[in-house]
């Protein structure tokens, strides 16, 4: 089940390692997420959030995350 907390974390958590380190999880390329799906997800909450990101992208729902991103004004 998708929790609001997960959506907020997805919108505001940066990838902690790898080629896309520092990029928000929801902004990771779909190809990169598919690579994880084939190779294996990281353990714990990061893996869960990456899986959720892929599901949102596959279903074309990225627009629901945009308003949840924190803005630095």
Secondary structure, DSSP 8 states (H G I E B T S, - for coil): ---HHHHHHHHH-B--SSTTTTSBGGGS-HHHHHHHHHH---SHHHHHHHHHHHHHHHTT-THHHHTTS----
